[in-house]
Amino acid sequence: MKKFFKLKENKTNVTTEVLAGLTTFFAMSYILFVAPNILGLTGMPTQAIFLATIISSAVSTLIMALFANVPYVQAPGLGLATFFTYTVVLQLGFSWQQALALVFLCGIINVIVTVTKIRRLIIKSIPDVLQHAIGGGIGIFVAYIGVKNAGFLKFITDKEGILSINGAAYNASTTHFKGGISDIVSNSSVTPSLINFNQAAPLLALLGLLIMIFLVVRGFRGAILIGIIVTTIIGIPMRVTHTELIGGSSLGESFSQLGTTVGAAFGAKGMGSLFAEPGRVLLAVMTIFAFSLTDIFDTIGTFIGTGKRTGIFSAKDEKEFFNGHGFKSKMDRSLFSDAIGSVISAIFGTSNVTTFVESASGIGVGGRTGLTSLVAAVMFLLSSLLAPIIAIIPSAATAPALIVVGIMMMASFRNINWSNLEDAIPAFFASVFMAICYSISYGIAAGFIFYIAVKLAKNKFKEVHPMMIICTLLFILNFVVLAIIE
């Protein structure tokens, strides 16, 4: 094992890698329960989604572990699952089978983009200042996810600010909603503010954050994982950690339901009908484009933000990536492993699998190789049996880990000359917009657009890499597409 994963070469050991894998898994295990709730609104059987999420996450993460040997974990992305449900199915009117077909085609496109080295050109075109900004920006994004999950914030809006409820335009005269309220969309009048800390869950998260900071600052081995466990235990008397077993369908019934979603993307209701209506062909193509662009740049941002600073992708590996052929470098293998994930997820019946930014939590505790990913993959497989135990770990226990790791990642900002507006402006938009827009790809898009704007203002447009110009135009086109399909 030590030899296969090259632990000594990567300056790590089995204990550290196992702790990192467990930390990453617990930081992102919420997706096992959130994904079925979101995707279930499309009419898909929720128990099937639960198993499809486990299987696609485990398989794609195993590929990342054994083929790429990097500590990244994959699972259906929350943002992509939301887009799958609320936009593609509920708003655009595609069936869930057709939506799975769209995910499959998105995966094929991402594989082609990776194999043909287009992703390599994209990464090569990103200037150093934006790479540092992306690294620090992911730190802000991860920390913001932690603050949000901890329940430290509340968001205030009035009825004039509400745009839609459950995907339908808001009507003040509507007082009852069939099945309750699943989502509310408001405009920019929403104001975030700090809560009054009179609720048990945020208080537990605050206590957990203090414990975790103490352990990290004192240099305790496995500090973040210890913090998660201790906070979970403290949450029992506070009634935040729910120790009662979750009821629900048996594992046998879940596998029975899985037969409904496996291969559904290729049936008559999926790929067989996706392009049957000429008037909806362009809409299908635009939706695939939106899926692919988001997935591609989310992953690029995560790899750049976490890999270079920590040495996961060394200078030698970077040289092989830019100058080599085939899959010689870890970056090449990592990008291919990520690309194949969406193909796997579509086959089993769930939304796009992507490299989770929460992988940063495991990297933060020292994970450097595929052994971290292997541990997480095994935990995904075990979760089909241990779901009740995993489910008792509250977000109040994992949120502090994301905050602490986010703080660590913000060290990348030290490489940016903030006194030089030529660097500071694109760096600001690339980093801060990630958290504000709750999207890595949108942060990168903003950074690209303002980088080019600044270069135009300084008469330095020739310094912009052609691939970066193409990517920026694609981002702008993507925003136009989203505006049309909304």
JOKAWO-V306709 format. One record per pair of residues at least 6 apart in sequence whose C-alpha atoms are under 8 Angstrom apart, sorted by sequence separation. I is the first residue (numbers start at 1). J is the second residue. D is the distance in Angstrom with one decimal. If there is no record, write none. Layout:
# JOKAWO-V306709
i=I j=J d=D
i=I j=J d=D
This chain:
# JOKAWO-V306709
i=2 j=8 d=7.3
i=7 j=13 d=5.7
i=40 j=46 d=5.3
i=64 j=70 d=6.5
i=65 j=71 d=6.9
i=88 j=94 d=6.0
i=89 j=95 d=5.8
i=113 j=119 d=6.2
i=114 j=120 d=7.5
i=147 j=153 d=7.3
i=163 j=169 d=6.1
i=164 j=170 d=4.4
i=197 j=203 d=6.1
i=235 j=241 d=4.8
i=236 j=242 d=6.8
i=264 j=270 d=6.2
i=265 j=271 d=5.9
i=266 j=272 d=6.7
i=275 j=281 d=5.4
i=306 j=312 d=8.0
i=307 j=313 d=5.3
i=308 j=314 d=6.7
i=326 j=332 d=7.8
i=327 j=333 d=5.6
i=345 j=351 d=6.2
i=346 j=352 d=7.2
i=417 j=423 d=6.5
i=418 j=424 d=4.8
i=433 j=439 d=7.8
i=434 j=440 d=5.0
i=437 j=443 d=7.3
i=455 j=461 d=5.1
i=7 j=14 d=7.6
i=39 j=46 d=7.6
i=64 j=71 d=7.8
i=65 j=72 d=7.7
i=89 j=96 d=6.2
i=163 j=170 d=5.6
i=216 j=223 d=5.5
i=236 j=243 d=7.3
i=274 j=281 d=7.7
i=321 j=328 d=7.4
i=345 j=352 d=6.1
i=383 j=390 d=7.1
i=416 j=423 d=7.1
i=417 j=424 d=6.8
i=434 j=441 d=7.5
i=64 j=72 d=6.8
i=162 j=170 d=6.5
i=215 j=223 d=5.3
i=216 j=224 d=7.2
i=233 j=241 d=7.4
i=320 j=328 d=6.8
i=321 j=329 d=5.2
i=345 j=353 d=6.0
i=416 j=424 d=7.4
i=434 j=442 d=6.4
i=435 j=443 d=7.9
i=455 j=463 d=7.7
i=37 j=46 d=7.0
i=40 j=49 d=7.6
i=64 j=73 d=7.4
i=215 j=224 d=7.7
i=232 j=241 d=6.1
i=275 j=284 d=7.7
i=320 j=329 d=5.5
i=321 j=330 d=7.7
i=342 j=351 d=7.5
i=344 j=353 d=8.0
i=433 j=442 d=7.0
i=434 j=443 d=4.2
i=452 j=461 d=7.0
i=455 j=464 d=7.6
i=36 j=46 d=5.0
i=39 j=49 d=7.5
i=89 j=99 d=6.9
i=274 j=284 d=7.5
i=321 j=331 d=6.4
i=342 j=352 d=4.7
i=362 j=372 d=7.5
i=433 j=443 d=4.7
i=434 j=444 d=7.6
i=2 j=13 d=7.7
i=36 j=47 d=7.3
i=61 j=72 d=7.3
i=88 j=99 d=6.6
i=212 j=223 d=6.5
i=318 j=329 d=7.4
i=321 j=332 d=6.3
i=341 j=352 d=7.3
i=342 j=353 d=4.9
i=416 j=427 d=7.8
i=432 j=443 d=7.2
i=2 j=14 d=7.5
i=61 j=73 d=5.3
i=212 j=224 d=6.0
i=215 j=227 d=7.6
i=317 j=329 d=5.4
i=341 j=353 d=5.2
i=342 j=354 d=7.2
i=431 j=443 d=6.2
i=452 j=464 d=7.0
i=36 j=49 d=5.3
i=61 j=74 d=5.3
i=159 j=172 d=7.6
i=317 j=330 d=6.5
i=318 j=331 d=7.5
i=341 j=354 d=6.7
i=430 j=443 d=4.6
i=431 j=444 d=7.8
i=433 j=446 d=7.1
i=35 j=49 d=7.4
i=36 j=50 d=5.7
i=60 j=74 d=6.3
i=61 j=75 d=7.9
i=212 j=226 d=7.9
i=317 j=331 d=7.3
i=429 j=443 d=6.5
i=430 j=444 d=5.1
i=35 j=50 d=7.4
i=60 j=75 d=7.8
i=84 j=99 d=6.8
i=166 j=181 d=6.3
i=212 j=227 d=5.0
i=338 j=353 d=7.8
i=339 j=354 d=8.0
i=430 j=445 d=7.3
i=57 j=73 d=7.8
i=58 j=74 d=7.8
i=165 j=181 d=7.0
i=166 j=182 d=5.7
i=167 j=183 d=7.4
i=211 j=227 d=6.3
i=212 j=228 d=8.0
i=338 j=354 d=6.3
i=430 j=446 d=5.6
i=431 j=447 d=7.7
i=33 j=50 d=7.1
i=57 j=74 d=5.5
i=58 j=75 d=8.0
i=165 j=182 d=7.7
i=166 j=183 d=5.1
i=167 j=184 d=7.8
i=313 j=330 d=6.9
i=338 j=355 d=6.3
i=429 j=446 d=5.5
i=430 j=447 d=3.9
i=452 j=469 d=7.8
i=32 j=50 d=6.1
i=35 j=53 d=7.6
i=57 j=75 d=4.4
i=165 j=183 d=5.8
i=166 j=184 d=6.3
i=313 j=331 d=6.8
i=429 j=447 d=5.0
i=430 j=448 d=7.5
i=56 j=75 d=7.0
i=57 j=76 d=7.1
i=165 j=184 d=4.5
i=208 j=227 d=6.5
i=428 j=447 d=7.5
i=164 j=184 d=5.9
i=165 j=185 d=6.4
i=208 j=228 d=7.4
i=426 j=446 d=7.5
i=427 j=447 d=6.3
i=448 j=468 d=7.3
i=32 j=53 d=6.5
i=163 j=184 d=7.7
i=164 j=185 d=5.1
i=426 j=447 d=4.7
i=429 j=450 d=7.3
i=32 j=54 d=7.0
i=53 j=75 d=6.9
i=162 j=184 d=7.2
i=163 j=185 d=5.4
i=164 j=186 d=7.0
i=208 j=230 d=7.8
i=426 j=448 d=7.1
i=53 j=76 d=6.7
i=162 j=185 d=6.1
i=163 j=186 d=5.0
i=208 j=231 d=5.2
i=426 j=449 d=7.9
i=449 j=472 d=6.1
i=162 j=186 d=4.2
i=163 j=187 d=6.5
i=207 j=231 d=7.6
i=426 j=450 d=5.1
i=448 j=472 d=6.0
i=161 j=186 d=5.3
i=162 j=187 d=6.4
i=425 j=450 d=7.0
i=426 j=451 d=4.9
i=161 j=187 d=5.4
i=205 j=231 d=7.7
i=425 j=451 d=7.5
i=161 j=188 d=7.5
i=204 j=231 d=7.1
i=445 j=472 d=6.7
i=161 j=189 d=5.8
i=426 j=454 d=7.8
i=157 j=186 d=7.4
i=161 j=190 d=7.1
i=422 j=451 d=7.9
i=425 j=454 d=7.8
i=204 j=234 d=7.7
i=445 j=475 d=6.1
i=204 j=235 d=6.5
i=157 j=189 d=6.3
i=422 j=454 d=6.3
i=157 j=190 d=4.7
i=422 j=455 d=7.7
i=156 j=190 d=5.4
i=157 j=191 d=6.6
i=204 j=238 d=7.9
i=155 j=190 d=6.1
i=156 j=191 d=5.1
i=155 j=191 d=5.4
i=156 j=192 d=6.4
i=204 j=240 d=7.8
i=299 j=335 d=7.8
i=155 j=192 d=4.4
i=156 j=193 d=7.8
i=154 j=192 d=5.7
i=155 j=193 d=6.4
i=200 j=238 d=6.5
i=153 j=192 d=6.4
i=154 j=193 d=5.5
i=200 j=239 d=7.7
i=201 j=240 d=5.9
i=299 j=338 d=7.5
i=153 j=193 d=5.6
i=154 j=194 d=6.2
i=200 j=240 d=6.7
i=361 j=401 d=6.7
i=35 j=76 d=7.5
i=153 j=194 d=4.8
i=154 j=195 d=5.9
i=361 j=402 d=6.3
i=364 j=405 d=5.7
i=39 j=81 d=6.7
i=152 j=194 d=6.0
i=153 j=195 d=5.5
i=35 j=78 d=7.0
i=38 j=81 d=7.0
i=39 j=82 d=7.7
i=42 j=85 d=6.0
i=152 j=195 d=5.8
i=31 j=75 d=7.7
i=38 j=82 d=6.7
i=41 j=85 d=6.9
i=151 j=195 d=7.9
i=358 j=402 d=7.3
i=361 j=405 d=5.6
i=364 j=408 d=7.4
i=31 j=76 d=7.5
i=39 j=84 d=7.6
i=152 j=197 d=7.7
i=360 j=405 d=6.7
i=31 j=77 d=8.0
i=35 j=81 d=6.8
i=39 j=85 d=5.8
i=31 j=78 d=7.2
i=38 j=85 d=6.8
i=42 j=89 d=6.5
i=42 j=90 d=7.0
i=24 j=73 d=7.6
i=21 j=71 d=7.8
i=151 j=201 d=7.3
i=152 j=202 d=6.0
i=150 j=201 d=7.4
i=151 j=202 d=5.2
i=44 j=96 d=7.0
i=150 j=202 d=5.6
i=42 j=95 d=7.8
i=43 j=96 d=7.3
i=302 j=355 d=7.5
i=310 j=363 d=8.0
i=42 j=96 d=6.1
i=151 j=205 d=8.0
i=302 j=356 d=7.8
i=306 j=360 d=6.6
i=150 j=205 d=5.5
i=299 j=354 d=6.9
i=302 j=357 d=6.0
i=150 j=206 d=7.8
i=298 j=354 d=7.9
i=299 j=355 d=5.9
i=312 j=368 d=5.9
i=295 j=352 d=7.9
i=298 j=355 d=7.9
i=306 j=363 d=7.8
i=312 j=369 d=7.6
i=295 j=354 d=6.6
i=5 j=69 d=6.4
i=91 j=167 d=7.0
i=90 j=167 d=7.4
i=86 j=167 d=6.8
i=265 j=346 d=6.6
i=265 j=347 d=6.7
i=263 j=346 d=7.8
i=264 j=347 d=7.5
i=263 j=347 d=5.3
i=265 j=349 d=7.5
i=262 j=347 d=5.7
i=263 j=348 d=6.5
i=264 j=349 d=7.1
i=262 j=348 d=4.4
i=263 j=349 d=7.2
i=261 j=348 d=6.3
i=262 j=349 d=5.4
i=261 j=349 d=4.7
i=258 j=348 d=7.8
i=258 j=349 d=8.0
i=306 j=409 d=7.5
i=309 j=412 d=7.3
i=305 j=409 d=7.9
i=251 j=384 d=7.5
i=251 j=385 d=7.9
i=302 j=440 d=7.8
i=301 j=440 d=6.4
i=301 j=441 d=7.2
i=224 j=365 d=7.0
i=298 j=439 d=7.6
i=223 j=365 d=7.7
i=246 j=388 d=5.4
i=298 j=440 d=5.2
i=222 j=365 d=6.6
i=245 j=388 d=5.4
i=297 j=440 d=7.2
i=298 j=441 d=5.0
i=301 j=444 d=7.4
i=245 j=389 d=7.6
i=297 j=441 d=5.0
i=246 j=391 d=7.9
i=243 j=389 d=7.9
i=295 j=441 d=7.9
i=294 j=441 d=5.7
i=297 j=444 d=7.5
i=244 j=392 d=8.0
i=293 j=441 d=8.0
i=243 j=392 d=5.8
i=242 j=392 d=5.3
i=241 j=392 d=5.7
i=241 j=393 d=6.4
i=241 j=394 d=5.8
i=240 j=394 d=6.9
i=104 j=265 d=7.5
i=232 j=393 d=5.9
i=232 j=394 d=6.7
i=138 j=301 d=7.7
i=100 j=264 d=7.5
i=101 j=265 d=4.4
i=138 j=302 d=7.2
i=100 j=265 d=5.0
i=101 j=266 d=6.6
i=231 j=396 d=7.8
i=232 j=397 d=5.7
i=99 j=265 d=7.6
i=135 j=301 d=7.6
i=231 j=397 d=5.3
i=97 j=264 d=5.7
i=98 j=265 d=6.3
i=134 j=301 d=6.3
i=135 j=302 d=7.9
i=138 j=305 d=6.2
i=97 j=265 d=5.2
i=137 j=305 d=7.8
i=229 j=397 d=7.5
i=101 j=270 d=5.7
i=135 j=304 d=6.4
i=136 j=305 d=7.0
i=228 j=397 d=5.0
i=97 j=267 d=7.9
i=100 j=270 d=7.1
i=101 j=271 d=5.4
i=134 j=304 d=7.1
i=135 j=305 d=3.4
i=227 j=397 d=7.6
i=228 j=398 d=5.8
i=98 j=269 d=6.6
i=99 j=270 d=7.5
i=134 j=305 d=5.5
i=135 j=306 d=6.3
i=97 j=269 d=5.9
i=98 j=270 d=4.1
i=97 j=270 d=4.4
i=98 j=271 d=6.1
i=101 j=274 d=7.6
i=131 j=304 d=6.5
i=132 j=305 d=7.4
i=228 j=401 d=7.3
i=95 j=269 d=7.6
i=96 j=270 d=7.8
i=97 j=271 d=7.8
i=131 j=305 d=7.1
i=135 j=309 d=7.8
i=227 j=401 d=7.8
i=95 j=270 d=7.6
i=98 j=273 d=7.3
i=98 j=274 d=5.7
i=123 j=300 d=7.3
i=224 j=401 d=5.9
i=102 j=284 d=7.4
i=106 j=288 d=5.6
i=110 j=292 d=6.6
i=293 j=475 d=7.8
i=105 j=288 d=7.0
i=106 j=289 d=7.5
i=109 j=292 d=7.3
i=102 j=287 d=7.6
i=103 j=288 d=7.3
i=106 j=291 d=6.4
i=107 j=292 d=7.5
i=293 j=478 d=7.8
i=102 j=288 d=5.9
i=106 j=292 d=5.3
i=110 j=296 d=7.0
i=103 j=291 d=7.4
i=208 j=396 d=7.6
i=212 j=400 d=7.1
i=290 j=478 d=6.1
i=208 j=397 d=6.3
i=212 j=401 d=7.3
i=289 j=478 d=7.5
i=205 j=396 d=4.4
i=209 j=400 d=4.7
i=213 j=404 d=7.1
i=290 j=481 d=7.6
i=204 j=396 d=6.2
i=205 j=397 d=6.0
i=208 j=400 d=6.3
i=209 j=401 d=7.5
i=212 j=404 d=7.7
i=290 j=482 d=7.5
i=204 j=397 d=7.5
i=202 j=396 d=6.6
i=205 j=399 d=6.9
i=206 j=400 d=7.6
i=209 j=403 d=8.0
i=201 j=396 d=6.0
i=205 j=400 d=6.4
i=209 j=404 d=7.8
i=286 j=481 d=6.5
i=124 j=322 d=7.3
i=88 j=287 d=7.5
i=23 j=224 d=7.1
i=120 j=321 d=7.4
i=23 j=225 d=5.4
i=47 j=249 d=7.4
i=120 j=322 d=6.8
i=283 j=485 d=7.7
i=19 j=222 d=6.2
i=22 j=225 d=7.4
i=51 j=254 d=6.9
i=50 j=254 d=8.0
i=51 j=255 d=7.4
i=16 j=222 d=7.5
i=19 j=225 d=6.9
i=47 j=253 d=7.8
i=48 j=254 d=5.6
i=52 j=258 d=7.1
i=47 j=254 d=4.9
i=48 j=255 d=6.8
i=51 j=258 d=7.0
i=47 j=255 d=8.0
i=48 j=256 d=7.9
i=48 j=257 d=5.0
i=49 j=258 d=7.4
i=47 j=257 d=6.5
i=48 j=258 d=4.2
i=47 j=258 d=7.4
i=48 j=259 d=7.7
i=80 j=291 d=7.4
i=45 j=257 d=6.5
i=48 j=260 d=7.5
i=49 j=261 d=7.9
i=120 j=332 d=8.0
i=48 j=261 d=6.8
i=45 j=260 d=7.8
i=142 j=357 d=7.1
i=142 j=358 d=7.1
i=44 j=261 d=7.6
i=114 j=332 d=7.9
i=138 j=357 d=7.8
i=114 j=335 d=6.6
i=115 j=336 d=7.3
i=114 j=336 d=6.1
i=111 j=336 d=6.5
i=114 j=339 d=7.2
i=111 j=339 d=5.1
i=110 j=339 d=5.3
i=111 j=340 d=6.2
i=110 j=340 d=7.7
i=108 j=339 d=7.8
i=107 j=339 d=6.1
i=108 j=340 d=7.6
i=107 j=340 d=6.3
i=107 j=341 d=7.2
i=107 j=342 d=4.7
i=108 j=343 d=6.6
i=106 j=342 d=7.2
i=107 j=343 d=4.8
i=106 j=343 d=7.9
i=104 j=342 d=6.3
i=105 j=343 d=7.7
i=103 j=342 d=6.4
i=104 j=343 d=4.9
i=103 j=343 d=7.2
i=104 j=344 d=8.0
i=104 j=345 d=7.8
i=70 j=312 d=7.1
i=104 j=346 d=5.1
i=103 j=346 d=5.8
i=104 j=347 d=7.3
i=101 j=346 d=6.9
i=107 j=352 d=7.9
i=150 j=395 d=6.5
i=151 j=396 d=7.8
i=100 j=346 d=5.3
i=149 j=395 d=6.1
i=150 j=396 d=5.1
i=100 j=347 d=8.0
i=149 j=396 d=6.9
i=103 j=351 d=6.6
i=100 j=349 d=6.7
i=103 j=352 d=6.0
i=150 j=399 d=5.3
i=100 j=350 d=7.0
i=149 j=399 d=5.6
i=150 j=400 d=7.2
i=100 j=351 d=6.9
i=146 j=398 d=7.7
i=147 j=399 d=6.7
i=146 j=399 d=4.2
i=147 j=400 d=7.7
i=145 j=399 d=7.5
i=146 j=400 d=6.0
i=146 j=401 d=7.3
i=146 j=402 d=4.9
i=147 j=403 d=6.6
i=145 j=402 d=7.0
i=146 j=403 d=5.0
i=145 j=403 d=7.7
i=143 j=402 d=5.4
i=144 j=403 d=7.1
i=70 j=330 d=7.4
i=142 j=402 d=5.7
i=143 j=403 d=4.0
i=69 j=330 d=7.1
i=142 j=403 d=6.6
i=143 j=404 d=7.0
i=68 j=330 d=5.5
i=143 j=405 d=7.1
i=68 j=331 d=7.7
i=142 j=405 d=7.4
i=143 j=406 d=4.4
i=70 j=334 d=7.2
i=74 j=338 d=7.5
i=142 j=406 d=5.1
i=143 j=407 d=6.7
i=68 j=333 d=4.8
i=141 j=406 d=7.2
i=67 j=333 d=6.6
i=68 j=334 d=5.1
i=139 j=405 d=7.2
i=140 j=406 d=5.8
i=67 j=334 d=7.9
i=74 j=341 d=7.5
i=84 j=351 d=6.6
i=139 j=406 d=3.9
i=140 j=407 d=7.4
i=138 j=406 d=7.3
i=139 j=407 d=6.1
i=64 j=333 d=7.8
i=68 j=337 d=7.1
i=76 j=345 d=7.6
i=139 j=408 d=7.1
i=64 j=334 d=6.2
i=67 j=337 d=7.5
i=81 j=351 d=5.4
i=139 j=409 d=4.6
i=140 j=410 d=6.8
i=80 j=351 d=6.8
i=81 j=352 d=7.1
i=138 j=409 d=7.3
i=139 j=410 d=5.0
i=80 j=352 d=6.3
i=138 j=410 d=7.8
i=64 j=337 d=5.3
i=136 j=409 d=5.8
i=137 j=410 d=7.1
i=63 j=337 d=5.9
i=64 j=338 d=7.3
i=76 j=350 d=7.2
i=77 j=351 d=7.5
i=135 j=409 d=6.7
i=136 j=410 d=4.1
i=76 j=351 d=5.7
i=77 j=352 d=6.4
i=135 j=410 d=7.0
i=136 j=411 d=6.5
i=76 j=352 d=5.3
i=77 j=353 d=5.9
i=136 j=412 d=5.0
i=60 j=337 d=6.8
i=75 j=352 d=8.0
i=76 j=353 d=3.9
i=77 j=354 d=5.7
i=135 j=412 d=5.8
i=136 j=413 d=5.4
i=60 j=338 d=7.3
i=75 j=353 d=4.8
i=76 j=354 d=6.0
i=77 j=355 d=7.9
i=135 j=413 d=7.8
i=74 j=353 d=6.2
i=75 j=354 d=5.7
i=77 j=356 d=7.1
i=133 j=412 d=7.0
i=60 j=340 d=7.3
i=74 j=354 d=5.3
i=75 j=355 d=6.8
i=132 j=412 d=5.4
i=133 j=413 d=6.4
i=60 j=341 d=5.2
i=74 j=355 d=4.4
i=75 j=356 d=6.7
i=132 j=413 d=6.3
i=73 j=355 d=5.8
i=74 j=356 d=5.6
i=72 j=355 d=6.5
i=73 j=356 d=6.0
i=132 j=415 d=6.6
i=133 j=416 d=7.5
i=60 j=344 d=7.2
i=72 j=356 d=7.3
i=132 j=416 d=6.9
i=56 j=341 d=7.3
i=59 j=344 d=7.9
i=73 j=359 d=5.9
i=129 j=415 d=7.7
i=72 j=359 d=5.4
i=129 j=416 d=6.2
i=56 j=344 d=5.9
i=57 j=345 d=7.9
i=71 j=359 d=7.2
i=56 j=345 d=5.1
i=71 j=362 d=7.6
i=140 j=431 d=7.4
i=141 j=432 d=8.0
i=144 j=435 d=6.4
i=53 j=345 d=7.5
i=56 j=348 d=6.8
i=71 j=363 d=6.9
i=140 j=432 d=7.1
i=52 j=345 d=7.2
i=55 j=348 d=7.6
i=60 j=353 d=7.9
i=134 j=427 d=7.8
i=137 j=430 d=6.8
i=138 j=431 d=7.0
i=141 j=434 d=5.9
i=129 j=423 d=6.5
i=133 j=427 d=5.0
i=137 j=431 d=3.6
i=140 j=434 d=7.7
i=141 j=435 d=4.4
i=132 j=427 d=8.0
i=133 j=428 d=7.4
i=136 j=431 d=6.4
i=137 j=432 d=6.0
i=140 j=435 d=6.3
i=52 j=348 d=5.4
i=57 j=353 d=7.1
i=71 j=367 d=6.0
i=130 j=426 d=7.1
i=134 j=430 d=6.2
i=135 j=431 d=7.9
i=137 j=433 d=8.0
i=138 j=434 d=7.0
i=52 j=349 d=5.8
i=53 j=350 d=6.3
i=56 j=353 d=7.4
i=71 j=368 d=5.6
i=130 j=427 d=5.8
i=133 j=430 d=6.1
i=134 j=431 d=5.6
i=137 j=434 d=6.3
i=138 j=435 d=8.0
i=141 j=438 d=7.1
i=52 j=350 d=6.0
i=70 j=368 d=6.4
i=71 j=369 d=4.9
i=72 j=370 d=7.6
i=129 j=427 d=6.7
i=133 j=431 d=5.3
i=137 j=435 d=7.5
i=70 j=369 d=4.4
i=71 j=370 d=4.9
i=141 j=440 d=7.9
i=49 j=349 d=6.7
i=69 j=369 d=5.2
i=70 j=370 d=4.3
i=71 j=371 d=7.0
i=72 j=372 d=7.6
i=73 j=373 d=5.6
i=130 j=430 d=6.9
i=48 j=349 d=7.8
i=49 j=350 d=6.1
i=69 j=370 d=3.8
i=70 j=371 d=7.8
i=71 j=372 d=5.0
i=72 j=373 d=5.8
i=10 j=312 d=7.8
i=68 j=370 d=7.1
i=69 j=371 d=7.3
i=70 j=372 d=7.7
i=71 j=373 d=5.0
i=138 j=440 d=7.2
i=70 j=373 d=7.1
i=73 j=376 d=7.0
i=65 j=369 d=7.5
i=66 j=370 d=6.3
i=73 j=377 d=7.7
i=65 j=370 d=3.9
i=64 j=370 d=6.9
i=65 j=371 d=6.4
i=65 j=372 d=7.6
i=65 j=373 d=5.1
i=66 j=374 d=7.7
i=64 j=373 d=7.0
i=65 j=374 d=5.5
i=134 j=443 d=8.0
i=134 j=444 d=7.2
i=39 j=350 d=7.8
i=62 j=373 d=6.8
i=61 j=373 d=6.1
i=62 j=374 d=5.9
i=61 j=374 d=7.1
i=61 j=376 d=7.7
i=62 j=377 d=6.0
i=61 j=377 d=5.8
i=130 j=447 d=7.0
i=58 j=376 d=7.8
i=59 j=377 d=7.4
i=58 j=377 d=4.5
i=57 j=377 d=7.1
i=58 j=378 d=7.0
i=58 j=380 d=5.7
i=57 j=380 d=7.0
i=58 j=381 d=6.3
i=55 j=380 d=7.7
i=54 j=380 d=5.6
i=55 j=381 d=7.1
i=54 j=381 d=6.4
i=28 j=356 d=7.8
i=54 j=383 d=7.5
i=28 j=358 d=6.2
i=54 j=384 d=7.2
i=27 j=358 d=6.4
i=51 j=384 d=7.1
i=24 j=358 d=6.3
i=27 j=361 d=7.2
i=24 j=359 d=5.4
i=24 j=360 d=7.5
i=24 j=361 d=5.5
i=23 j=361 d=6.5
i=24 j=362 d=4.7
i=23 j=362 d=5.4
i=126 j=465 d=7.9
i=22 j=362 d=7.7
i=125 j=465 d=5.4
i=20 j=361 d=7.5
i=21 j=362 d=6.0
i=125 j=466 d=7.7
i=20 j=362 d=4.1
i=125 j=467 d=6.0
i=126 j=468 d=6.8
i=19 j=362 d=7.6
i=20 j=363 d=6.5
i=125 j=468 d=5.6
i=20 j=364 d=7.9
i=20 j=365 d=5.8
i=122 j=467 d=6.0
i=19 j=365 d=7.5
i=20 j=366 d=6.4
i=21 j=367 d=7.3
i=121 j=467 d=6.7
i=122 j=468 d=6.7
i=20 j=367 d=5.0
i=19 j=367 d=8.0
i=16 j=365 d=7.4
i=17 j=366 d=7.0
i=122 j=471 d=7.6
i=16 j=366 d=6.1
i=17 j=367 d=5.0
i=21 j=371 d=7.5
i=22 j=372 d=7.9
i=16 j=367 d=6.4
i=17 j=368 d=7.2
i=21 j=372 d=4.2
i=25 j=376 d=5.3
i=17 j=369 d=7.3
i=20 j=372 d=5.7
i=21 j=373 d=5.9
i=24 j=376 d=7.0
i=18 j=371 d=7.2
i=19 j=372 d=7.9
i=21 j=374 d=7.4
i=22 j=375 d=6.7
i=12 j=366 d=7.3
i=17 j=371 d=5.9
i=18 j=372 d=5.9
i=21 j=375 d=5.1
i=22 j=376 d=6.1
i=25 j=379 d=7.1
i=12 j=367 d=7.5
i=17 j=372 d=4.8
i=21 j=376 d=4.9
i=25 j=380 d=7.7
i=12 j=368 d=6.9
i=14 j=371 d=7.8
i=18 j=375 d=6.1
i=22 j=379 d=7.7
i=10 j=368 d=6.5
i=10 j=369 d=7.2
i=79 j=439 d=7.9
i=29 j=390 d=7.5
i=30 j=391 d=7.9
i=7 j=369 d=7.1
i=6 j=369 d=7.7
i=5 j=369 d=6.2
i=26 j=390 d=7.8
i=5 j=370 d=6.3
i=30 j=395 d=7.8
i=5 j=371 d=6.5
i=26 j=393 d=8.0
i=27 j=398 d=5.4
i=26 j=398 d=7.0
i=27 j=399 d=7.6
i=27 j=401 d=7.4
i=27 j=402 d=7.5
i=92 j=485 d=7.3
i=91 j=486 d=7.7
i=87 j=486 d=7.4
